[in-house]
Amino acid sequence: MLVRICTAILATVCLLQGPIYGADKPITIGLIPDGLTQDERAPLRAYLTKAMGRPVNLVVPDHYADTVANLANGTYDFACLGALMYVRAHAQHAVVPLVQRTSDRQFHSVFITGANTSIHSLQDLRGRQFAYGDINSASAHLMPHFELKAAGINPETELKTRYSGSHPVTAAMVEMGVVEAGVLDETVFTTMVASGKIDREKVRIFYTSKPFVDYVYVARKGLPEEERDKFVRALLALKPGENDAVLKVLRAKQFVQANDQEYETIRRIARELKMF
């Protein structure tokens, strides 16, 4: 009898403490490699901590695939996914699309080269050393690969390709001459140039991709709707002139709600190139 009473008391205590622990548990958000330090991301962390009502951790994994794995196992609550990773994660792990930047609906990849090279078009890349970013990136692999094929270039046989692993590393490799050209997220390149992390006198854009739908912020499957709504409201509420420091971290002007249907073209291209 005493054992049953103690067990009941312990269960009651656990139930009472559950919500308190949940309220204290940090929210973890996975971001893409953007070349920023944690100090530079501080305005975003402070803003989301206030909006979510609990501590927020901003994490940048080593590889895009790690982001999806961490969403699947519950390590991440939210994450920014490129279009290719999103369509895979939605199919495999039922991640929930939430919001995206207005620029993500008409996104671009930029092909860059050294300022003094003879590369001025995609055709000039034949036989050159060329860097993609992460193999799972839409803006640094999928869509550039698609553009090269559309231009009549076979990347597998006509380019000497390698994968840098991230947008900032691609930019640095081109600047240092490790490769003759590379491709990356337009907003990351622009931010790196503006902050002096890439010398605009040493690197130039020679081709900009056609527009495509790219990044989306998602929630892991099973995250309570209340938490999803807080996150969505926080990003939709950002306004130029009021939240410039936060928008700068996110490389955004404004956020809008996202939906899965707008990624059908990405799905088709990924299947076509056998990257789905």
Secondary structure, DSSP 4 states (H G I P E B T S, - for coil): -HHHHHHHHHHHHHHHHHHHHHHHSPEEEE----S--TTTTHHHHHHHHHHHTS-EEEE--SSHHHHHHHHHTTS-SEEEE-HHHHHHHHHHH--EEEEEEGGGGGB-EEEEEETTSS--SGGGGTT-EEEES-TT-IIIIIHHHHHHHHTT--HHHHSEEEE-SSHHHHHHHHHHTSSSEEEEEHHHHHHHHHTTSS-TTTEEEEEEPPPB---EEEE-TT--HHHHHHHHHHHHT--TTTSHHHHHHHT-S-EEE--GGGGHHHHHHHHHTT--
